[in-house]
Amino acid sequence: MANMDTKKVDVDIERFSNLIPIANQSAALECLLTIKSGVRNYAIALTECATPEVRTTVRNQLNALLDMHEKLSALMIRKGWLQPHTPAQQFQMDIQSAQMTTSICKLPLFRDRAPILETFDTPQH
């Protein structure tokens, strides 16, 4: 799914045919968010380093994460998964992603949950 804002994607539960592009985009976004978190954590850690050797190691790790962020962001922009220069378009993509998530949550993935739920040892109130 190169660009979510130009076409609506329906989830095909029988063949799962439309889920792969969504999964790729979701995995890339999750990775980008994890990288951003790592950048923040390494930047904080850099201020706490006690020795020049440790500071150099942490700075190298921070630079590696910044490089990964740049490459992944460029890939996501190229594929149309990220629109940092057009916030309105990114907002529409985020809304469609939320709607897709809601539709996936409504899928009958666990058609008969009752027998499974009955096997859990839960207190009865």
C-alpha positions in Angstrom: 0.0 0.0 0.0 2.1 2.8 -1.3 -0.1 5.6 -0.2 -3.0 5.1 2.3 -4.6 8.5 1.7 -5.4 7.8 -2.0 -7.2 4.5 -1.7 -9.2 2.7 0.9 -8.0 -0.8 1.8 -10.5 -3.4 3.0 -9.2 -6.2 5.1 -9.8 -9.6 3.5 -10.1 -12.0 6.4 -10.4 -15.1 4.3 -7.1 -14.6 2.3 -5.3 -11.9 4.4 -4.3 -10.6 1.0 -4.3 -6.9 2.0 -2.6 -7.3 5.4 1.0 -7.7 4.2 1.5 -4.0 3.0 -0.2 -2.8 6.2 2.1 -5.1 8.3 5.2 -3.7 6.5 4.1 -0.1 7.1 3.3 -0.9 10.7 6.6 -2.6 11.4 8.5 0.3 9.8 6.6 2.8 12.0 7.2 0.7 15.1 10.9 0.5 14.3 11.0 4.3 13.7 9.4 4.9 17.1 11.8 2.5 18.8 14.8 4.3 17.2 13.4 7.7 18.4 13.1 6.3 21.9 16.7 5.0 21.7 17.9 8.4 20.5 16.3 10.1 23.5 17.7 7.5 25.9 21.2 7.7 24.5 21.1 11.5 24.6 20.2 11.4 28.3 22.8 8.7 29.0 25.4 10.8 27.3 24.9 13.5 29.9 25.6 10.9 32.7 28.8 9.4 31.3 31.6 9.5 33.9 34.6 8.7 31.6 35.7 9.8 28.1 35.7 6.2 27.0 32.1 5.6 28.0 31.1 8.9 26.5 32.7 8.0 23.2 30.9 4.6 23.2 27.5 6.2 24.0 28.1 8.9 21.4 28.9 6.3 18.7 25.7 4.4 19.6 23.7 7.6 19.4 25.2 8.5 16.0 24.4 5.0 14.7 20.8 5.4 15.8 20.6 8.8 14.2 21.9 7.3 11.0 19.3 4.5 11.2 16.5 7.1 11.8 17.6 9.0 8.7 17.7 5.9 6.5 14.4 4.5 7.8 12.6 7.9 7.5 13.8 8.3 3.9 12.5 4.8 3.1 9.2 5.5 4.7 8.9 8.8 2.8 9.8 7.1 -0.5 7.2 4.5 0.0 4.5 7.0 1.0 4.3 5.7 4.6 5.4 9.0 6.2 4.5 12.5 5.2 6.6 14.8 7.5 6.4 17.8 5.1 2.6 17.7 4.7 1.0 17.4 8.1 -2.5 17.4 6.8 -1.8 14.4 4.6 0.0 12.7 7.5 -3.0 13.3 9.7 -5.3 11.7 7.1 -3.0 8.7 6.9 -3.1 8.4 10.7 -6.9 8.6 10.8 -7.1 5.8 8.1 -4.6 3.7 10.0 -6.7 4.1 13.2 -9.8 3.1 11.2 -7.9 0.1 9.8 -6.9 -1.0 13.3 -10.5 -0.7 14.4 -11.7 -2.8 11.5 -9.0 -5.5 12.3 -10.1 -5.5 15.9 -13.6 -6.3 14.8 -12.6 -9.3 12.8 -13.9 -12.7 14.0 -10.4 -14.0 14.7 -11.6 -16.0 17.7 -15.0 -17.2 16.6 -15.7 -19.3 19.7 -13.9 -17.8 22.7 -16.1 -19.2 25.4 -14.4 -22.6 25.8 -11.0 -20.9 25.9 -12.1 -18.3 28.5 -13.6 -21.1 30.7 -10.2 -22.7 31.1 -8.7 -19.8 32.9 -8.6 -19.9 36.7 -10.3 -16.6 37.5 -12.0 -15.6 40.7 -15.8 -15.4 40.5 -17.4 -12.3 41.9 
